[in-house]
Amino acid sequence: MSRQTKILVLHMKELVYTAIFLVLGVILVVLLVTMFGTGKKETPTAESAAYIPGVYTSSIDFKNRSVDVQVIVDKDRIKDISLVDLEDSVAVMYPLMEPTIEHLRDQILEQQSLDGITYEAENQYTSAVLLNAIDQALKKAAPSE
């Protein structure tokens, strides 16, 4: 049995190409794992967030005029409630709108809920209309299941 020494000749060009392709292959595998991996997606759910952060509006129609109730929420709380696009003619025809929304806003921001809201008997219809509009806006902000 004769053993012959085998000489392996590697060209530097082939080594460089092989190293580059190995590095690119590793990068491709890492990218594929991060893009299509089984990691959790961070979408708001009912357990993690009460609302989807944003500005939500709901409209109230008054005889050819419309008033928008705007509700601003972050992930877990109501930040602000206001009337937008309140024309002077609507403010004159319905003078209880602004004081009623301020009264309701104070209670809702304190309680962070529409439950247990109180209002005066003289403002009951205005309060009911505004609470309905606020509720519609909050339903838009609620995460879908």
OpenMM code with the backbone's topology and positions (N, CA, C; nanometers):
from openmm import Vec3, app, unit

residues = "MET SER ARG GLN THR LYS ILE LEU VAL LEU HIS MET LYS GLU LEU VAL TYR THR ALA ILE PHE LEU VAL LEU GLY VAL ILE LEU VAL VAL LEU LEU VAL THR MET PHE GLY THR GLY LYS LYS GLU THR PRO THR ALA GLU SER ALA ALA TYR ILE PRO GLY VAL TYR THR SER SER ILE ASP PHE LYS ASN ARG SER VAL ASP VAL GLN VAL ILE VAL ASP LYS ASP ARG ILE LYS ASP ILE SER LEU VAL ASP LEU GLU ASP SER VAL ALA VAL MET TYR PRO LEU MET GLU PRO THR ILE GLU HIS LEU ARG ASP GLN ILE LEU GLU GLN GLN SER LEU ASP GLY ILE THR TYR GLU ALA GLU ASN GLN TYR THR SER ALA VAL LEU LEU ASN ALA ILE ASP GLN ALA LEU LYS LYS ALA ALA PRO SER GLU".split()
positions = [
    Vec3(0.0805, -0.1157, 0.0000),
    Vec3(0.0000, 0.0000, 0.0000),
    Vec3(0.0858, 0.1234, 0.0000),
    Vec3(0.0599, 0.1901, -0.0959),
    Vec3(0.1383, 0.3121, -0.1048),
    Vec3(0.0484, 0.4321, -0.0781),
    Vec3(0.0981, 0.5165, -0.0015),
    Vec3(0.0250, 0.6395, 0.0292),
    Vec3(0.0913, 0.7521, -0.0468),
    Vec3(0.0097, 0.8158, -0.1197),
    Vec3(0.0632, 0.9301, -0.1925),
    Vec3(0.0078, 1.0569, -0.1289),
    Vec3(0.0875, 1.1510, -0.1211),
    Vec3(0.0451, 1.2797, -0.0691),
    Vec3(-0.0386, 1.3491, -0.1752),
    Vec3(-0.1542, 1.3920, -0.1322),
    Vec3(-0.2403, 1.4622, -0.2265),
    Vec3(-0.2280, 1.6120, -0.1993),
    Vec3(-0.2084, 1.6804, -0.3001),
    Vec3(-0.1951, 1.8258, -0.2880),
    Vec3(-0.3242, 1.8890, -0.3408),
    Vec3(-0.3809, 1.9705, -0.2581),
    Vec3(-0.5034, 2.0403, -0.2934),
    Vec3(-0.4675, 2.1847, -0.3212),
    Vec3(-0.4981, 2.2309, -0.4379),
    Vec3(-0.4652, 2.3679, -0.4768),
    Vec3(-0.5950, 2.4481, -0.4757),
    Vec3(-0.5971, 2.5487, -0.3924),
    Vec3(-0.7129, 2.6374, -0.3846),
    Vec3(-0.6720, 2.7734, -0.4395),
    Vec3(-0.7544, 2.8230, -0.5230),
    Vec3(-0.7275, 2.9561, -0.5761),
    Vec3(-0.7916, 3.0595, -0.4840),
    Vec3(-0.7255, 3.1655, -0.4629),
    Vec3(-0.7736, 3.2707, -0.3731),
    Vec3(-0.9081, 3.3251, -0.4211),
    Vec3(-0.9279, 3.3337, -0.5492),
    Vec3(-1.0511, 3.3841, -0.6057),
    Vec3(-1.1683, 3.2949, -0.5630),
    Vec3(-1.1531, 3.1654, -0.5654),
    Vec3(-1.2581, 3.0730, -0.5259),
    Vec3(-1.2885, 3.0838, -0.3768),
    Vec3(-1.1879, 3.1019, -0.2951),
    Vec3(-1.2093, 3.1185, -0.1509),
    Vec3(-1.2898, 3.2444, -0.1201),
    Vec3(-1.2571, 3.3516, -0.1873),
    Vec3(-1.3294, 3.4777, -0.1649),
    Vec3(-1.4747, 3.4628, -0.2066),
    Vec3(-1.5001, 3.4038, -0.3241),
    Vec3(-1.6372, 3.3836, -0.3688),
    Vec3(-1.7151, 3.2939, -0.2725),
    Vec3(-1.6534, 3.1898, -0.2262),
    Vec3(-1.7192, 3.0994, -0.1318),
    Vec3(-1.7535, 3.1711, -0.0019),
    Vec3(-1.6628, 3.2498, 0.0496),
    Vec3(-1.6882, 3.3251, 0.1731),
    Vec3(-1.8018, 3.4252, 0.1541),
    Vec3(-1.8039, 3.4925, 0.0413),
    Vec3(-1.9109, 3.5901, 0.0147),
    Vec3(-2.0453, 3.5195, 0.0066),
    Vec3(-2.0531, 3.4081, -0.0633),
    Vec3(-2.1793, 3.3357, -0.0738),
    Vec3(-2.2247, 3.2792, 0.0599),
    Vec3(-2.1324, 3.2361, 0.1441),
    Vec3(-2.1695, 3.1892, 0.2778),
    Vec3(-2.2283, 3.3020, 0.3616),
    Vec3(-2.1650, 3.4179, 0.3581),
    Vec3(-2.2151, 3.5335, 0.4341),
    Vec3(-2.3531, 3.5745, 0.3830),
    Vec3(-2.3696, 3.5816, 0.2516),
    Vec3(-2.5010, 3.6163, 0.1958),
    Vec3(-2.6069, 3.5122, 0.2317),
    Vec3(-2.5699, 3.3856, 0.2326),
    Vec3(-2.6633, 3.2801, 0.2708),
    Vec3(-2.7088, 3.2935, 0.4149),
    Vec3(-2.6142, 3.3245, 0.5032),
    Vec3(-2.6493, 3.3421, 0.6452),
    Vec3(-2.7411, 3.4629, 0.6617),
    Vec3(-2.7127, 3.5712, 0.5935),
    Vec3(-2.7974, 3.6910, 0.6021),
    Vec3(-2.9371, 3.6603, 0.5493),
    Vec3(-2.9464, 3.5873, 0.4404),
    Vec3(-3.0766, 3.5512, 0.3843),
    Vec3(-3.1571, 3.4658, 0.4817),
    Vec3(-3.0934, 3.3703, 0.5449),
    Vec3(-3.1628, 3.2850, 0.6418),
    Vec3(-3.2125, 3.3687, 0.7600),
    Vec3(-3.1302, 3.4587, 0.8102),
    Vec3(-3.1699, 3.5435, 0.9231),
    Vec3(-3.2881, 3.6318, 0.8841),
    Vec3(-3.2848, 3.6911, 0.7652),
    Vec3(-3.3959, 3.7740, 0.7195),
    Vec3(-3.5247, 3.6940, 0.7051),
    Vec3(-3.5160, 3.5762, 0.6497),
    Vec3(-3.6353, 3.4930, 0.6348),
    Vec3(-3.6944, 3.4537, 0.7695),
    Vec3(-3.6096, 3.4219, 0.8650),
    Vec3(-3.6584, 3.3848, 0.9980),
    Vec3(-3.7254, 3.5037, 1.0656),
    Vec3(-3.6674, 3.6215, 1.0547),
    Vec3(-3.7277, 3.7387, 1.1200),
    Vec3(-3.8561, 3.7820, 1.0506),
    Vec3(-3.8617, 3.7689, 0.9193),
    Vec3(-3.9821, 3.8123, 0.8482),
    Vec3(-4.0976, 3.7139, 0.8630),
    Vec3(-4.0683, 3.5869, 0.8530),
    Vec3(-4.1741, 3.4869, 0.8526),
    Vec3(-4.1730, 3.3982, 0.9761),
    Vec3(-4.1064, 3.4418, 1.0788),
    Vec3(-4.0990, 3.3638, 1.2017),
    Vec3(-4.2325, 3.3618, 1.2726),
    Vec3(-4.2403, 3.2854, 1.3787),
    Vec3(-4.3649, 3.2700, 1.4530),
    Vec3(-4.3781, 3.3707, 1.5653),
    Vec3(-4.3051, 3.4800, 1.5595),
    Vec3(-4.3126, 3.5817, 1.6636),
    Vec3(-4.4500, 3.6459, 1.6679),
    Vec3(-4.4870, 3.6974, 1.7847),
    Vec3(-4.6159, 3.7621, 1.8003),
    Vec3(-4.6138, 3.8976, 1.7315),
    Vec3(-4.7239, 3.9278, 1.6674),
    Vec3(-4.7388, 4.0605, 1.6090),
    Vec3(-4.7981, 4.1500, 1.7157),
    Vec3(-4.7534, 4.2731, 1.7185),
    Vec3(-4.7985, 4.3651, 1.8217),
    Vec3(-4.9172, 4.4450, 1.7721),
    Vec3(-5.0344, 4.3846, 1.7791),
    Vec3(-5.1570, 4.4551, 1.7480),
    Vec3(-5.2368, 4.4669, 1.8767),
    Vec3(-5.3052, 4.5788, 1.8945),
    Vec3(-5.3816, 4.5951, 2.0175),
    Vec3(-5.4936, 4.4919, 2.0259),
    Vec3(-5.5088, 4.4315, 2.1396),
    Vec3(-5.6171, 4.3375, 2.1625),
    Vec3(-5.6956, 4.3837, 2.2834),
    Vec3(-5.8037, 4.3162, 2.3090),
    Vec3(-5.8868, 4.3547, 2.4223),
    Vec3(-5.8115, 4.3389, 2.5534),
    Vec3(-5.7173, 4.2430, 2.5601),
    Vec3(-5.6439, 4.2227, 2.6837),
    Vec3(-5.5349, 4.3275, 2.7025),
    Vec3(-5.4727, 4.3718, 2.5938),
    Vec3(-5.3585, 4.4613, 2.6072),
    Vec3(-5.3966, 4.6081, 2.6001),
    Vec3(-5.5040, 4.6422, 2.5318),
    Vec3(-5.5405, 4.7819, 2.5157),
    Vec3(-5.6917, 4.7968, 2.5165),
    Vec3(-5.7363, 4.9055, 2.5783),
    Vec3(-5.8787, 4.9334, 2.5806),
    Vec3(-5.9229, 4.9987, 2.4500),
    Vec3(-5.8335, 5.0775, 2.3888),
    Vec3(-5.8660, 5.1505, 2.2664),
    Vec3(-5.7488, 5.1445, 2.1695),
    Vec3(-5.7784, 5.1686, 2.0436),
    Vec3(-5.6752, 5.1903, 1.9441),
    Vec3(-5.6480, 5.3401, 1.9445),
    Vec3(-5.5255, 5.3821, 1.9743),
    Vec3(-5.4977, 5.5256, 1.9863),
    Vec3(-5.5342, 5.6021, 1.8593),
    Vec3(-5.5926, 5.7212, 1.8796),
    Vec3(-5.6275, 5.8047, 1.7653),
    Vec3(-5.7350, 5.9048, 1.7991),
    Vec3(-5.7837, 5.9711, 1.6947),
    Vec3(-5.8901, 6.0701, 1.7058),
    Vec3(-6.0106, 6.0141, 1.6317),
    Vec3(-6.1226, 6.0044, 1.7008),
    Vec3(-6.2431, 5.9460, 1.6429),
    Vec3(-6.3565, 6.0466, 1.6525),
    Vec3(-6.4412, 6.0504, 1.5494),
    Vec3(-6.5520, 6.1445, 1.5482),
    Vec3(-6.6825, 6.0718, 1.5222),
    Vec3(-6.7874, 6.1352, 1.5672),
    Vec3(-6.9220, 6.0880, 1.5429),
    Vec3(-7.0074, 6.2115, 1.5163),
    Vec3(-7.0969, 6.2039, 1.4210),
    Vec3(-7.1758, 6.3200, 1.3806),
    Vec3(-7.3142, 6.3187, 1.4428),
    Vec3(-7.3614, 6.4388, 1.4715),
    Vec3(-7.4984, 6.4601, 1.5174),
    Vec3(-7.5624, 6.5523, 1.4152),
    Vec3(-7.6771, 6.5126, 1.3616),
    Vec3(-7.7454, 6.5946, 1.2611),
    Vec3(-7.8583, 6.6739, 1.3246),
    Vec3(-7.8600, 6.8040, 1.2928),
    Vec3(-7.9650, 6.8944, 1.3382),
    Vec3(-8.0207, 6.9675, 1.2166),
    Vec3(-8.1288, 6.9209, 1.1586),
    Vec3(-8.1965, 6.9907, 1.0494),
    Vec3(-8.0994, 7.0515, 0.9488),
    Vec3(-8.0400, 6.9771, 0.8661),
    Vec3(-7.9472, 7.0222, 0.7614),
    Vec3(-7.8131, 7.0710, 0.8158),
    Vec3(-7.7914, 7.0647, 0.9426),
    Vec3(-7.6636, 7.1037, 1.0022),
    Vec3(-7.6074, 6.9815, 1.0741),
    Vec3(-7.4770, 6.9755, 1.0810),
    Vec3(-7.4154, 6.8626, 1.1492),
    Vec3(-7.3071, 6.9124, 1.2432),
    Vec3(-7.2979, 6.8459, 1.3569),
    Vec3(-7.1958, 6.8762, 1.4572),
    Vec3(-7.1193, 6.7477, 1.4819),
    Vec3(-6.9887, 6.7571, 1.4860),
    Vec3(-6.9059, 6.6400, 1.5113),
    Vec3(-6.8585, 6.6392, 1.6551),
    Vec3(-6.8742, 6.5254, 1.7193),
    Vec3(-6.8188, 6.5043, 1.8529),
    Vec3(-6.6870, 6.4309, 1.8326),
    Vec3(-6.5799, 6.4892, 1.8818),
    Vec3(-6.4458, 6.4326, 1.8630),
    Vec3(-6.3975, 6.3734, 1.9943),
    Vec3(-6.3504, 6.2491, 1.9890),
    Vec3(-6.2980, 6.1799, 2.1062),
    Vec3(-6.1535, 6.1411, 2.0764),
    Vec3(-6.0623, 6.1805, 2.1639),
    Vec3(-5.9207, 6.1476, 2.1487),
    Vec3(-5.8860, 6.0444, 2.2557),
    Vec3(-5.8291, 5.9321, 2.2113),
    Vec3(-5.7942, 5.8249, 2.3048),
    Vec3(-5.6510, 5.7798, 2.2822),
    Vec3(-5.5865, 5.7308, 2.3897),
    Vec3(-5.4636, 5.6546, 2.3717),
    Vec3(-5.4965, 5.5106, 2.4061),
    Vec3(-5.3944, 5.4335, 2.4231),
    Vec3(-5.4094, 5.2884, 2.4362),
    Vec3(-5.5040, 5.2469, 2.5483),
    Vec3(-5.5017, 5.3181, 2.6590),
    Vec3(-5.5796, 5.2726, 2.7735),
    Vec3(-5.6651, 5.3796, 2.8400),
    Vec3(-5.6773, 5.4975, 2.7774),
    Vec3(-5.7594, 5.6003, 2.8416),
    Vec3(-5.8153, 5.6986, 2.7410),
    Vec3(-5.9220, 5.7642, 2.7812),
    Vec3(-5.9828, 5.8709, 2.7027),
    Vec3(-5.9112, 5.9999, 2.7407),
    Vec3(-5.8573, 6.0699, 2.6421),
    Vec3(-5.7801, 6.1900, 2.6704),
    Vec3(-5.8632, 6.3174, 2.6619),
    Vec3(-5.9543, 6.3253, 2.5633),
    Vec3(-6.0316, 6.4489, 2.5472),
    Vec3(-6.1575, 6.4209, 2.4678),
    Vec3(-6.2586, 6.5030, 2.4934),
    Vec3(-6.3846, 6.4982, 2.4204),
    Vec3(-6.4213, 6.6421, 2.3891),
    Vec3(-6.4567, 6.6696, 2.2636),
    Vec3(-6.4923, 6.8068, 2.2277),
    Vec3(-6.5869, 6.8078, 2.1088),
    Vec3(-6.6481, 6.9249, 2.0880),
    Vec3(-6.7312, 6.9473, 1.9702),
    Vec3(-6.6451, 7.0153, 1.8652),
    Vec3(-6.6538, 6.9690, 1.7429),
    Vec3(-6.5815, 7.0332, 1.6330),
    Vec3(-6.6822, 7.0720, 1.5259),
    Vec3(-6.6482, 7.1721, 1.4505),
    Vec3(-6.7352, 7.2248, 1.3447),
    Vec3(-6.8698, 7.2708, 1.3993),
    Vec3(-6.8683, 7.3303, 1.5166),
    Vec3(-6.9912, 7.3836, 1.5747),
    Vec3(-7.0135, 7.5220, 1.5156),
    Vec3(-7.1075, 7.5311, 1.4249),
    Vec3(-7.1371, 7.6586, 1.3603),
    Vec3(-7.2092, 7.7507, 1.4578),
    Vec3(-7.1989, 7.8791, 1.4318),
    Vec3(-7.2648, 7.9779, 1.5187),
    Vec3(-7.4156, 7.9593, 1.5181),
    Vec3(-7.4724, 7.9247, 1.4029),
    Vec3(-7.6177, 7.9070, 1.3962),
    Vec3(-7.6629, 7.7896, 1.4830),
    Vec3(-7.5846, 7.6830, 1.4863),
    Vec3(-7.6192, 7.5689, 1.5707),
    Vec3(-7.6002, 7.6043, 1.7174),
    Vec3(-7.4946, 7.6776, 1.7483),
    Vec3(-7.4707, 7.7185, 1.8869),
    Vec3(-7.5816, 7.8088, 1.9383),
    Vec3(-7.6378, 7.8929, 1.8505),
    Vec3(-7.7477, 7.9807, 1.8910),
    Vec3(-7.8769, 7.9017, 1.9066),
    Vec3(-7.9012, 7.8083, 1.8145),
    Vec3(-8.0247, 7.7300, 1.8205),
    Vec3(-8.0247, 7.6298, 1.9358),
    Vec3(-7.9067, 7.5800, 1.9698),
    Vec3(-7.8939, 7.4810, 2.0774),
    Vec3(-7.7897, 7.5301, 2.1774),
    Vec3(-7.8280, 7.6235, 2.2633),
    Vec3(-7.7289, 7.6857, 2.3535),
    Vec3(-7.6763, 7.5929, 2.4628),
    Vec3(-7.7414, 7.4812, 2.4865),
    Vec3(-7.6964, 7.3914, 2.5925),
    Vec3(-7.5880, 7.2943, 2.5468),
    Vec3(-7.5551, 7.2944, 2.4184),
    Vec3(-7.4583, 7.1979, 2.3659),
    Vec3(-7.3210, 7.2132, 2.4317),
    Vec3(-7.2672, 7.3336, 2.4310),
    Vec3(-7.1316, 7.3532, 2.4828),
    Vec3(-7.1205, 7.3294, 2.6335),
    Vec3(-7.2092, 7.3857, 2.7160),
    Vec3(-7.1954, 7.3570, 2.8593),
    Vec3(-7.2205, 7.2099, 2.8933),
    Vec3(-7.3090, 7.1468, 2.8186),
    Vec3(-7.3382, 7.0057, 2.8453),
    Vec3(-7.2195, 6.9180, 2.8095),
    Vec3(-7.1554, 6.9441, 2.6957),
    Vec3(-7.0392, 6.8620, 2.6575),
    Vec3(-6.9254, 6.8824, 2.7570),
    Vec3(-6.9093, 7.0033, 2.8088),
    Vec3(-6.8049, 7.0279, 2.9092),
    Vec3(-6.8337, 6.9501, 3.0377),
    Vec3(-6.9594, 6.9508, 3.0796),
    Vec3(-6.9980, 6.8776, 3.2009),
    Vec3(-6.9769, 6.7267, 3.1824),
    Vec3(-7.0190, 6.6753, 3.0673),
    Vec3(-7.0016, 6.5326, 3.0396),
    Vec3(-6.8542, 6.4971, 3.0268),
    Vec3(-6.7765, 6.5824, 2.9591),
    Vec3(-6.6336, 6.5560, 2.9403),
    Vec3(-6.5629, 6.5432, 3.0750),
    Vec3(-6.5933, 6.6349, 3.1673),
    Vec3(-6.5280, 6.6290, 3.2981),
    Vec3(-6.5559, 6.4956, 3.3685),
    Vec3(-6.6802, 6.4514, 3.3643),
    Vec3(-6.7153, 6.3251, 3.4302),
    Vec3(-6.6518, 6.2044, 3.3604),
    Vec3(-6.6554, 6.2045, 3.2278),
    Vec3(-6.6024, 6.0898, 3.1526),
    Vec3(-6.4513, 6.0807, 3.1692),
    Vec3(-6.3816, 6.1943, 3.1650),
    Vec3(-6.2367, 6.1910, 3.1821),
    Vec3(-6.1976, 6.1472, 3.3228),
    Vec3(-6.2785, 6.1808, 3.4192),
    Vec3(-6.2497, 6.1399, 3.5567),
    Vec3(-6.2761, 5.9907, 3.5766),
    Vec3(-6.3885, 5.9414, 3.5231),
    Vec3(-6.4264, 5.8017, 3.5429),
    Vec3(-6.3680, 5.7085, 3.4365),
    Vec3(-6.3310, 5.7639, 3.3211),
    Vec3(-6.2831, 5.6850, 3.2067),
    Vec3(-6.3871, 5.5823, 3.1620),
    Vec3(-6.5135, 5.6198, 3.1736),
    Vec3(-6.6223, 5.5316, 3.1356),
    Vec3(-6.7485, 5.6141, 3.1152),
    Vec3(-6.8433, 5.5592, 3.0398),
    Vec3(-6.9723, 5.6264, 3.0226),
    Vec3(-7.0739, 5.5792, 3.1269),
    Vec3(-7.0349, 5.4839, 3.2083),
    Vec3(-7.1244, 5.4332, 3.3115),
    Vec3(-7.1325, 5.5313, 3.4277),
    Vec3(-7.2524, 5.5504, 3.4796),
    Vec3(-7.2713, 5.6337, 3.5976),
    Vec3(-7.2604, 5.7827, 3.5717),
    Vec3(-7.2795, 5.8266, 3.4489),
    Vec3(-7.2741, 5.9687, 3.4165),
    Vec3(-7.4043, 6.0333, 3.4619),
    Vec3(-7.3940, 6.1449, 3.5299),
    Vec3(-7.5126, 6.2160, 3.5772),
    Vec3(-7.5266, 6.3470, 3.5003),
    Vec3(-7.6521, 6.3907, 3.4871),
    Vec3(-7.6794, 6.5179, 3.4211),
    Vec3(-7.8092, 6.5729, 3.4771),
    Vec3(-7.8258, 6.7013, 3.4591),
    Vec3(-7.9437, 6.7692, 3.5127),
    Vec3(-8.0657, 6.7385, 3.4260),
    Vec3(-8.1828, 6.7497, 3.4857),
    Vec3(-8.3067, 6.7186, 3.4152),
    Vec3(-8.3292, 6.8125, 3.2971),
    Vec3(-8.2855, 6.9366, 3.3086),
    Vec3(-8.3062, 7.0316, 3.1989),
    Vec3(-8.2155, 7.0011, 3.0790),
    Vec3(-8.1108, 6.9235, 3.1006),
    Vec3(-8.0186, 6.8888, 2.9927),
    Vec3(-8.0292, 6.7426, 2.9509),
    Vec3(-8.1350, 6.6738, 2.9897),
    Vec3(-8.1388, 6.5300, 2.9678),
    Vec3(-8.1382, 6.4915, 2.8202),
    Vec3(-8.2095, 6.5644, 2.7365),
    Vec3(-8.2136, 6.5271, 2.5946),
    Vec3(-8.0818, 6.5615, 2.5250),
    Vec3(-8.0287, 6.6772, 2.5561),
    Vec3(-7.8993, 6.7149, 2.4995),
    Vec3(-7.7916, 6.6176, 2.5460),
    Vec3(-7.7940, 6.5819, 2.6740),
    Vec3(-7.6960, 6.4876, 2.7273),
    Vec3(-7.7090, 6.3503, 2.6620),
    Vec3(-7.8327, 6.3063, 2.6407),
    Vec3(-7.8541, 6.1756, 2.5790),
    Vec3(-7.7994, 6.1730, 2.4363),
    Vec3(-7.8222, 6.2794, 2.3608),
    Vec3(-7.7722, 6.2861, 2.2232),
    Vec3(-7.6197, 6.2875, 2.2229),
    Vec3(-7.5592, 6.3672, 2.3110),
    Vec3(-7.4133, 6.3757, 2.3173),
    Vec3(-7.3511, 6.2448, 2.3655),
    Vec3(-7.4109, 6.1808, 2.4661),
    Vec3(-7.3588, 6.0533, 2.5144),
    Vec3(-7.3672, 5.9456, 2.4071),
    Vec3(-7.4727, 5.9480, 2.3279),
    Vec3(-7.4855, 5.8520, 2.2187),
    Vec3(-7.3736, 5.8739, 2.1158),
    Vec3(-7.3455, 6.0000, 2.0835),
    Vec3(-7.2391, 6.0298, 1.9870),
    Vec3(-7.1021, 5.9908, 2.0426),
    Vec3(-7.0790, 6.0160, 2.1713),
    Vec3(-6.9523, 5.9777, 2.2351),
    Vec3(-6.9384, 5.8260, 2.2342),
    Vec3(-7.0470, 5.7565, 2.2633),
    Vec3(-7.0448, 5.6102, 2.2633),
    Vec3(-7.0128, 5.5563, 2.1237),
    Vec3(-7.0691, 5.6143, 2.0204),
    Vec3(-7.0404, 5.5706, 1.8834),
    Vec3(-6.8928, 5.5920, 1.8499),
    Vec3(-6.8376, 5.7050, 1.8908),
    Vec3(-6.6957, 5.7318, 1.8642),
    Vec3(-6.6065, 5.6327, 1.9395),
    Vec3(-6.6434, 5.6019, 2.0641),
    Vec3(-6.5642, 5.5053, 2.1425),
    Vec3(-6.5745, 5.3639, 2.0848),
    Vec3(-6.6877, 5.3306, 2.0252),
    Vec3(-6.7009, 5.2002, 1.9600),
    Vec3(-6.6076, 5.1905, 1.8402),
    Vec3(-6.5884, 5.3028, 1.7710),
    Vec3(-6.4929, 5.3043, 1.6594),
    Vec3(-6.3505, 5.2834, 1.7100),
    Vec3(-6.3236, 5.3322, 1.8322),
    Vec3(-6.1877, 5.3230, 1.8881),
    Vec3(-6.1606, 5.1880, 1.9510),
    Vec3(-6.2627, 5.1090, 1.9761),
    Vec3(-6.2449, 4.9795, 2.0417),
    Vec3(-6.1755, 4.8831, 1.9470),
    Vec3(-6.0784, 4.8052, 1.9980),
    Vec3(-6.0117, 4.7066, 1.9124),
    Vec3(-6.1083, 4.5968, 1.8739),
    Vec3(-6.1019, 4.5548, 1.7488),
    Vec3(-6.1884, 4.4459, 1.7026),
    Vec3(-6.1293, 4.3136, 1.7475),
    Vec3(-6.2149, 4.2197, 1.7735),
    Vec3(-6.1677, 4.0915, 1.8258),
    Vec3(-6.1515, 3.9913, 1.7163),
] * unit.nanometer
topology = app.Topology()
chain = topology.addChain("A")
for resn in residues:
    res = topology.addResidue(resn, chain)
    for name in ("N", "CA", "C"):
        topology.addAtom(name, app.Element.getBySymbol(name[0]), res)
